[in-house]
C-alpha cells in the first residue's frame, strides 16, 4: 500500500470494509454528525444515504472500484470509480467530517482522476450532484469540473436514496476532461 506525501494510503475496498464504509458515508452526509463537516445533506435529505448491500454491490462490480483512503491505518475517506466506456463515473465520495476542509478532498479526487485515466484510459470524469448543493458544485468547479445543465430527476419515493425535505431536488451532471496518460506526470500514489 503506497503512501502519498501527506500520509494517505489508497487501496481497493473488500467485503470486510462494508460496515466501516457505510458508517463513514452516513457520517459525512446525514444526521447530526454530518453537520461537523461542510458536505452535509441533513437539511435536504433525511434517512439513509447508502446501505451495506449498495456498498457491497460497488465492491463486487467488475467495472467499478471503491477506493478506501487511510491515514495511520484509519479509514478517513472513500470514493467510487466506475468504468463507463470513454468516461469514468466518480461517486460515493466521502471524507470524515472531522477532516473536511483540510485539503484531503483535492488529493483524493486528483488520485481518482489519475487512476481512471491510467486504469481505463478514460477521457472524461462524470459525476452527478444534487443541483441545490451550490457550495459543493462550486468546489468541484474549482477542481475543473463544469456544469452541463443535464438534469435527472431525484428518485422521490425510493427511500434507499433518503427522505427528501424539499420538492425541487434533481441531479446535475458535472464533467471534466482528463489529461491523456501520455501527458500525465508520474503519480506519487498508486494502488495495488
Secondary structure, DSSP 8 states (H G I E B T S, - for coil): --B-TTSEEEEE--GGGHHHHHHHHHHHHSTGGGGGSS---TTTEES-S--HHHHHHHHH-TTEEEEEEEETTEEEEEEEEEEETTEEEEEEEEE-GGGTTSSHHHHHHHHHHHHHHHHH--SEEEEEEETT-HHHHHHHHHTT-EEEEEEEE--TT-GGG-EESSS--EEEEEEEE---GGG----S----
